[in-house]
Amino acid sequence: MRALGPGSVSSFLKIILDVVYAAMMAGAALVVLLALAAMLFSVNPGLLAQVHFSDGEPFAQRAPVVVGALLAAGAYMAGVLVIVGALRRIFATLTAGDPFHPDNVGRLQLIGLMLAALELGRYVVWGVSAWLPGVRDVKPSFSLTAWFSVLVVFVLAEVFREGARLRREAELTI
């Protein structure tokens, strides 16, 4: 099986990324709706006066934590959507048989920045959640794998930059 062009592995992966992107968009819309609903119910706690968490605490007391968690989940999903969207555009160029398209360099750099931002956001959420009432067992950890992935993506961006440069030189050669 071929790696590039129509009917290749890259076109199959592009289809999978399209499905994941659509599912992530639906998930992000659901998280936004849940966050709006949680904010609405926290403003008027009488709407859910009978709703209690499993430990017996009323929803109204934990509503700010729930809203914050939903907003953090929404921000995380937005970051993943940016990454999947950039991957979709990269795989579109692979399916077209043009892996060293100059735009792929910027797309890979965007993916690297989003991976770094998601990892930093995870540290921020851990730091903030340690101070929130009702949040227990916050155990932050440093992920060497995540930071190594960020570095690998930036190195790949430079490899693609060099490939695009070599392709331009080859096009100019008679």
Secondary structure, DSSP 4 states (H G I P E B T S, - for coil): --SSSTTSHHHHHHHHHHHHHHHHHHHHHHHHHHHHHHHHHHHSGGGGTT-B-TTS-BHHHHHHHHHHHHHHHHHHHHHHHHHHHHHHHHHHHHHTT-TT-THHHHHHHHHHHHHHHHHHHHHHHHHHHTTSTT---------HHHHHHHHHHHHHHHHHHHHHHHHHHHHH--
